[in-house]
Amino acid sequence: MIRRLFLALPLLAAIGAGSAHAQQCDTRFNFHNRSSTTVVEFYFDRSSRPDFTRDELGAGTLPAGQTKSFAASYSGLYDFRAVLQNGRRVDLFRVDICRVTDVTLTDAGMTAQ
């Protein structure tokens, strides 16, 4: 029994290191509205989800020229959606949340850097 435990320790350490790496990912980002229209809804969810779940602006909006900070709950790939005051939807798919600090909406679309 003790021998099995000692043999399993390196495997458990490797699993723990992988989890620690995921926790070290900085998932914070700024959403910049550089469009000419107010954003009335903003969503970001893991790309593995089939749809968007929660408007991150809640009852608020993000007027043109404003910025708001957010943090994703998990590392990995994310999809983004902004819904503008005129009803237009702008989507951005499969963004590695660990590699971006800024998501920017313009009249031409949405980008992540």
Backbone as ProteinMPNN parsed JSONL, in Angstrom:
{"seq_chain_A": "MIRRLFLALPLLAAIGAGSAHAQQCDTRFNFHNRSSTTVVEFYFDRSSRPDFTRDELGAGTLPAGQTKSFAASYSGLYDFRAVLQNGRRVDLFRVDICRVTDVTLTDAGMTAQ", "coords_chain_A": {"N_chain_A": [[0.816, -1.19, 0.0], [1.862, 1.3, 0.89], [3.953, 1.487, -0.892], [2.572, 1.818, -3.335], [1.472, 4.323, -2.891], [3.805, 5.931, -2.853], [4.619, 5.556, -5.478], [2.56, 6.83, -6.799], [2.799, 9.498, -6.087], [4.526, 11.216, -7.782], [2.844, 11.452, -10.035], [0.559, 12.693, -8.942], [1.736, 15.115, -8.168], [2.387, 16.188, -10.67], [-0.158, 16.574, -11.751], [-1.139, 18.452, -9.951], [0.63, 20.564, -10.493], [-0.152, 21.241, -13.07], [-2.707, 22.235, -12.555], [-2.03, 24.391, -10.961], [-0.719, 25.983, -12.815], [-2.854, 26.732, -14.461], [-4.248, 28.304, -12.665], [-2.496, 30.434, -12.412], [-2.828, 31.953, -14.624], [-3.661, 35.09, -15.84], [-6.733, 36.37, -15.986], [-7.906, 38.783, -16.281], [-9.256, 41.574, -18.074], [-9.69, 44.493, -20.145], [-12.532, 46.035, -21.476], [-13.038, 47.954, -24.177], [-15.033, 50.43, -25.471], [-14.908, 51.64, -28.401], [-16.54, 52.306, -30.376], [-19.147, 54.107, -32.13], [-21.485, 53.914, -30.801], [-23.594, 53.174, -27.999], [-23.015, 50.374, -25.891], [-25.272, 47.981, -24.942], [-25.514, 45.436, -23.958], [-23.188, 42.982, -22.862], [-21.358, 40.1, -23.313], [-19.363, 37.343, -22.252], [-18.189, 34.129, -22.556], [-16.972, 30.779, -21.976], [-15.651, 29.167, -24.822], [-16.52, 26.595, -25.229], [-19.122, 26.499, -24.43], [-22.505, 26.376, -25.562], [-23.997, 28.673, -25.926], [-24.473, 32.177, -25.041], [-24.477, 33.273, -21.646], [-24.848, 35.258, -19.524], [-25.497, 38.681, -19.217], [-22.912, 40.758, -18.798], [-22.869, 43.427, -18.191], [-25.07, 43.837, -16.715], [-27.648, 45.766, -15.403], [-26.588, 48.014, -16.417], [-24.956, 50.118, -18.93], [-22.505, 50.627, -21.552], [-21.252, 53.425, -22.592], [-20.229, 55.01, -25.714], [-16.749, 55.406, -26.163], [-16.032, 54.709, -23.571], [-14.549, 52.571, -21.012], [-14.471, 49.38, -19.44], [-13.57, 47.144, -16.837], [-13.053, 43.611, -16.564], [-13.082, 40.187, -15.366], [-12.444, 36.906, -16.252], [-13.701, 33.721, -15.178], [-12.319, 31.352, -15.567], [-9.441, 29.895, -17.194], [-8.554, 29.57, -20.71], [-10.274, 29.235, -23.917], [-12.397, 31.826, -25.063], [-15.559, 33.246, -26.015], [-16.953, 36.28, -27.229], [-19.535, 38.746, -27.061], [-21.036, 41.711, -28.074], [-23.824, 43.751, -27.726], [-25.336, 46.295, -29.38], [-26.839, 49.561, -28.956], [-28.479, 50.042, -31.127], [-29.347, 47.538, -31.744], [-27.654, 45.886, -33.182], [-25.46, 43.082, -33.258], [-22.226, 42.144, -32.276], [-19.723, 39.827, -32.64], [-16.971, 37.912, -31.325], [-14.843, 35.222, -31.566], [-13.311, 32.387, -29.911], [-11.02, 33.25, -28.289], [-8.006, 33.28, -26.557], [-8.065, 33.685, -23.282], [-5.989, 34.019, -21.51], [-4.044, 35.319, -22.902], [-4.769, 37.866, -23.594], [-5.294, 41.328, -22.884], [-6.855, 43.365, -23.55], [-9.984, 43.952, -24.999], [-11.472, 45.243, -27.752], [-14.031, 47.204, -29.076], [-15.027, 48.494, -32.124], [-16.482, 50.533, -34.733], [-16.022, 48.943, -36.896], [-15.843, 46.352, -35.957], [-14.88, 43.756, -33.552], [-11.932, 43.281, -31.636], [-9.166, 41.51, -30.11], [-6.434, 41.901, -27.984]], "CA_chain_A": [[0.0, 0.0, 0.0], [2.741, 2.464, 0.975], [4.71, 1.537, -2.153], [1.675, 2.408, -4.338], [1.38, 5.753, -2.608], [5.035, 6.567, -3.313], [4.618, 5.536, -6.936], [1.544, 7.766, -7.276], [3.134, 10.882, -5.736], [4.927, 12.047, -8.922], [1.672, 11.721, -10.869], [-0.243, 13.702, -8.245], [2.459, 16.384, -8.241], [2.243, 16.7, -12.035], [-1.534, 17.054, -11.886], [-1.215, 19.684, -9.166], [1.366, 21.615, -11.206], [-1.0, 21.673, -14.174], [-3.768, 23.056, -11.986], [-1.423, 25.641, -10.508], [-0.474, 26.793, -14.004], [-4.129, 27.307, -14.892], [-4.601, 29.339, -11.713], [-1.586, 31.555, -12.589], [-3.274, 32.703, -15.789], [-4.366, 36.329, -15.51], [-7.921, 36.413, -16.834], [-8.469, 40.139, -16.286], [-9.131, 42.308, -19.337], [-10.47, 45.718, -20.282], [-13.384, 46.11, -22.653], [-13.05, 49.334, -24.645], [-16.046, 50.738, -26.474], [-14.403, 52.679, -29.294], [-17.527, 52.467, -31.439], [-19.915, 55.35, -32.019], [-22.787, 53.542, -30.244], [-23.597, 52.608, -26.653], [-23.186, 48.924, -25.737], [-26.329, 47.741, -23.952], [-25.272, 44.107, -23.394], [-21.854, 42.452, -23.145], [-21.255, 38.716, -22.87], [-18.196, 36.512, -22.555], [-18.323, 32.782, -22.019], [-16.041, 29.803, -22.539], [-16.021, 28.766, -26.184], [-17.149, 25.278, -25.193], [-20.555, 26.667, -24.142], [-23.258, 26.516, -26.813], [-24.631, 29.988, -26.053], [-24.051, 33.148, -24.046], [-25.302, 33.04, -20.467], [-25.176, 36.369, -18.633], [-25.08, 40.017, -19.616], [-21.954, 41.2, -17.79], [-23.144, 44.817, -17.831], [-26.229, 43.857, -15.833], [-28.611, 46.807, -15.741], [-25.854, 49.163, -16.93], [-24.541, 50.191, -20.329], [-21.155, 51.146, -21.741], [-21.329, 54.436, -23.645], [-19.107, 55.168, -26.648], [-15.568, 56.028, -25.581], [-15.803, 54.263, -22.198], [-13.875, 51.296, -20.778], [-14.851, 48.676, -18.212], [-12.706, 45.996, -16.551], [-13.71, 42.348, -16.246], [-12.212, 39.029, -15.15], [-13.077, 35.616, -16.538], [-13.577, 32.79, -14.062], [-11.44, 30.237, -15.907], [-8.553, 30.08, -18.337], [-9.019, 28.87, -21.904], [-10.813, 30.0, -25.034], [-13.645, 32.527, -24.765], [-16.308, 33.949, -27.055], [-17.443, 37.579, -26.773], [-20.628, 39.346, -27.831], [-21.521, 43.029, -27.679], [-25.089, 44.13, -28.344], [-25.35, 47.748, -29.42], [-28.123, 50.22, -28.726], [-29.29, 49.923, -32.348], [-29.717, 46.138, -31.904], [-26.592, 45.135, -33.871], [-24.617, 42.196, -32.454], [-20.856, 41.987, -32.759], [-19.152, 38.655, -31.977], [-15.563, 37.548, -31.477], [-14.813, 33.84, -31.101], [-12.12, 31.588, -29.641], [-9.929, 34.1, -27.814], [-7.328, 32.742, -25.379], [-8.214, 34.717, -22.252], [-4.701, 34.19, -20.839], [-3.136, 36.065, -23.77], [-5.294, 39.189, -23.942], [-5.545, 42.285, -21.814], [-7.797, 44.353, -24.071], [-10.958, 43.619, -26.028], [-11.873, 46.564, -28.233], [-15.12, 47.279, -30.035], [-15.059, 49.677, -32.987], [-17.569, 50.432, -35.702], [-15.643, 47.915, -37.861], [-15.889, 45.022, -35.36], [-14.273, 43.575, -32.245], [-10.612, 42.663, -31.671], [-8.564, 41.214, -28.813], [-4.953, 42.009, -27.967]], "C_chain_A": [[0.863, 1.258, 0.0], [3.529, 2.604, -0.327], [3.856, 2.173, -3.255], [1.55, 3.913, -4.141], [2.62, 6.483, -3.112], [5.125, 6.589, -4.833], [3.628, 6.556, -7.507], [1.897, 9.226, -7.004], [3.617, 11.719, -6.918], [3.758, 12.398, -9.845], [0.797, 12.798, -10.234], [0.425, 15.068, -8.287], [2.329, 17.01, -9.625], [0.842, 17.254, -12.264], [-1.693, 18.373, -11.138], [-0.501, 20.831, -9.842], [0.551, 22.128, -12.378], [-2.126, 22.566, -13.684], [-3.225, 24.393, -11.523], [-1.152, 26.553, -11.694], [-1.759, 27.467, -14.477], [-4.539, 28.436, -13.954], [-3.71, 30.581, -11.869], [-1.962, 32.415, -13.783], [-4.038, 33.937, -15.324], [-5.527, 36.484, -16.476], [-8.579, 37.79, -16.848], [-8.266, 40.782, -17.659], [-9.992, 43.551, -19.282], [-11.274, 45.645, -21.567], [-13.538, 47.587, -23.009], [-14.139, 49.497, -25.699], [-15.55, 51.932, -27.283], [-15.33, 52.844, -30.495], [-18.248, 53.799, -31.233], [-21.276, 55.131, -31.358], [-22.624, 52.976, -28.837], [-23.784, 51.09, -26.714], [-24.215, 48.715, -24.629], [-26.23, 46.357, -23.309], [-23.868, 43.673, -23.783], [-21.743, 41.081, -22.506], [-19.85, 38.186, -23.143], [-18.348, 35.197, -21.815], [-17.279, 31.877, -22.658], [-16.557, 29.331, -23.887], [-16.715, 27.418, -26.224], [-18.644, 25.358, -24.879], [-21.305, 26.894, -25.456], [-23.883, 27.9, -27.009], [-24.088, 30.924, -24.975], [-25.013, 33.116, -22.865], [-25.745, 34.29, -19.727], [-24.641, 37.681, -19.183], [-24.198, 40.581, -18.507], [-22.134, 42.661, -17.397], [-24.321, 44.923, -16.868], [-27.235, 44.895, -16.292], [-27.927, 48.031, -16.362], [-25.627, 49.101, -18.428], [-23.098, 50.667, -20.372], [-21.188, 52.135, -22.906], [-20.084, 54.454, -24.527], [-17.97, 55.901, -25.948], [-15.234, 55.576, -24.178], [-15.141, 52.885, -22.16], [-14.365, 50.702, -19.468], [-13.956, 47.451, -18.063], [-13.527, 44.787, -16.137], [-12.643, 41.303, -15.926], [-13.015, 37.771, -15.446], [-12.813, 34.667, -15.376], [-12.55, 31.692, -14.305], [-10.501, 30.631, -17.035], [-9.167, 29.373, -19.547], [-9.558, 29.816, -22.957], [-12.184, 30.568, -24.677], [-14.24, 33.134, -26.026], [-16.877, 35.222, -26.435], [-18.583, 38.04, -27.666], [-20.96, 40.705, -27.217], [-22.813, 43.289, -28.435], [-25.19, 45.646, -28.23], [-26.759, 48.289, -29.254], [-29.057, 50.116, -29.932], [-29.685, 48.474, -32.652], [-28.664, 45.282, -32.601], [-25.784, 44.314, -32.869], [-23.246, 42.091, -33.105], [-20.227, 40.864, -31.95], [-17.672, 38.516, -32.278], [-15.414, 36.178, -30.838], [-13.395, 33.33, -30.863], [-10.891, 32.436, -29.315], [-9.333, 33.46, -26.564], [-7.282, 33.836, -24.314], [-6.91, 34.974, -21.514], [-3.746, 35.084, -21.641], [-3.625, 37.465, -24.122], [-5.446, 40.049, -22.695], [-6.589, 43.31, -22.241], [-8.685, 43.743, -25.149], [-11.558, 44.955, -26.447], [-12.958, 46.444, -29.285], [-14.994, 48.586, -30.803], [-16.247, 49.526, -33.922], [-17.296, 49.34, -36.75], [-15.722, 46.497, -37.284], [-15.231, 44.978, -34.002], [-12.947, 42.851, -32.402], [-10.146, 42.402, -30.238], [-7.049, 41.284, -28.941], [-4.43, 41.74, -26.579]], "O_chain_A": [[0.631, 2.174, -0.789], [3.745, 3.716, -0.808], [4.363, 2.983, -4.031], [1.527, 4.678, -5.106], [2.505, 7.541, -3.731], [5.652, 7.54, -5.411], [3.852, 7.087, -8.595], [1.335, 10.114, -7.645], [3.163, 12.854, -7.062], [3.689, 13.508, -10.372], [0.344, 13.715, -10.921], [-0.259, 16.082, -8.429], [2.178, 18.226, -9.744], [0.681, 18.294, -12.903], [-2.316, 19.306, -11.646], [-0.969, 21.968, -9.779], [0.559, 23.327, -12.656], [-2.461, 23.554, -14.338], [-3.887, 25.42, -11.675], [-1.332, 27.767, -11.595], [-1.748, 28.64, -14.851], [-5.119, 29.426, -14.401], [-4.127, 31.677, -11.494], [-1.44, 33.521, -13.924], [-4.956, 33.836, -14.509], [-5.315, 36.708, -17.668], [-9.684, 37.946, -17.367], [-7.249, 40.567, -18.318], [-10.912, 43.648, -18.47], [-10.763, 45.245, -22.613], [-14.098, 48.368, -22.239], [-14.157, 48.781, -26.7], [-15.747, 53.084, -26.899], [-14.957, 53.443, -31.503], [-17.98, 54.52, -30.272], [-22.119, 56.028, -31.345], [-21.603, 52.358, -28.534], [-24.601, 50.585, -27.484], [-24.049, 49.211, -23.514], [-26.794, 46.128, -22.239], [-23.406, 43.955, -24.889], [-21.998, 40.914, -21.314], [-19.227, 38.539, -24.145], [-18.6, 35.162, -20.611], [-16.767, 32.165, -23.74], [-17.757, 29.122, -24.066], [-17.438, 27.132, -27.179], [-19.358, 24.37, -25.05], [-20.781, 27.539, -26.364], [-24.256, 28.261, -28.125], [-23.33, 30.501, -24.102], [-26.22, 32.952, -23.046], [-26.907, 34.384, -19.334], [-23.475, 37.777, -19.566], [-24.676, 40.85, -17.405], [-21.604, 43.091, -16.373], [-24.545, 45.976, -16.272], [-27.632, 44.9, -17.457], [-28.599, 48.973, -16.783], [-26.047, 48.162, -19.103], [-22.536, 51.063, -19.35], [-21.156, 51.732, -24.068], [-19.021, 53.973, -24.133], [-18.189, 56.881, -25.237], [-14.227, 56.022, -23.627], [-15.166, 52.138, -23.138], [-14.638, 51.423, -18.509], [-13.624, 46.796, -19.051], [-14.548, 44.906, -15.459], [-11.457, 41.51, -16.182], [-14.129, 37.598, -14.95], [-11.81, 34.8, -14.675], [-11.973, 31.159, -13.357], [-10.753, 31.602, -17.749], [-10.17, 28.669, -19.426], [-9.337, 31.026, -22.907], [-13.018, 29.891, -24.076], [-13.531, 33.485, -26.968], [-17.241, 35.239, -25.259], [-18.602, 37.765, -28.866], [-21.139, 40.83, -26.006], [-22.887, 43.071, -29.645], [-25.138, 46.208, -27.136], [-27.742, 47.561, -29.396], [-30.279, 50.103, -29.778], [-30.286, 48.201, -33.691], [-28.781, 44.056, -32.604], [-25.466, 44.783, -31.777], [-23.127, 41.967, -34.324], [-20.194, 40.925, -30.721], [-17.184, 38.937, -33.327], [-15.815, 35.984, -29.69], [-12.433, 33.759, -31.499], [-9.861, 32.346, -29.983], [-10.056, 33.134, -25.623], [-6.533, 34.804, -24.446], [-6.737, 36.05, -20.941], [-2.743, 35.553, -21.102], [-2.959, 38.178, -24.873], [-5.694, 39.547, -21.599], [-7.14, 44.034, -21.411], [-8.204, 43.103, -26.085], [-12.082, 45.703, -25.622], [-12.833, 45.692, -30.251], [-14.869, 49.656, -30.208], [-16.936, 48.506, -33.903], [-18.22, 48.867, -37.411], [-15.673, 45.53, -38.044], [-15.038, 46.011, -33.362], [-12.834, 41.918, -33.197], [-10.659, 42.989, -29.285], [-6.47, 40.779, -29.902], [-3.22, 41.782, -26.357]]}, "name": "protein", "num_of_chains": 1, "seq": "MIRRLFLALPLLAAIGAGSAHAQQCDTRFNFHNRSSTTVVEFYFDRSSRPDFTRDELGAGTLPAGQTKSFAASYSGLYDFRAVLQNGRRVDLFRVDICRVTDVTLTDAGMTAQ"}
